């Protein structure tokens, strides 16, 4: 199981602490340090939509040119996320069954109870 994100993101920190406190074995992958490739993003898109994965609430999104924001489709969204990994909603928890985007303690409790 891999937990993707950036180390200074508060939500990623909460998810990491929750996993550690609940003895969930995971590997942390920092987008900025370890990079990200199209194959990984496309594998996530088998479980979630690009609309779910793309973070439109952050600073990176607000700094994009309006022309880039207006003509969005999956191909464009993937290109933007590869060029700006902080456009990905965090954290992304990925395992053999797919991926889960974001962190809510109650959702993780249910997910790991299975």
SULWOVEN-V342667 format. One record per backbone hydrogen bond with DSSP energy under -0.5 kcal/mol. NH is the residue of the N-H (numbers start at 1). CO is the residue of the C=O. If there is no record, write none. Layout:
# SULWOVEN-V342667
((NH	CO) (NH	CO))
This chain:
# SULWOVEN-V342667
((2	94) (3	27) (4	2) (4	92) (5	29) (9	6) (13	9) (14	10) (15	11) (16	12) (17	13) (18	14) (19	15) (20	16) (21	17) (22	18) (23	20) (24	19) (25	23) (26	24) (27	1) (29	3) (30	28) (31	5) (31	29) (34	30) (35	30) (35	31) (41	37) (42	38) (43	39) (44	40) (45	41) (46	43) (47	44) (48	44) (53	49) (54	50) (55	87) (56	54) (62	58) (63	59) (64	60) (64	61) (68	65) (69	65) (70	66) (71	67) (72	70) (77	73) (78	74) (79	75) (80	76) (81	77) (82	78) (83	79) (84	80) (87	84) (88	85) (89	53) (91	4) (92	4) (93	91) (93	100) (94	2) (94	92) (95	98) (98	95) (100	93) (102	91) (108	104) (109	105) (110	106) (111	107) (112	108) (113	109) (113	110) (114	110) (114	111))
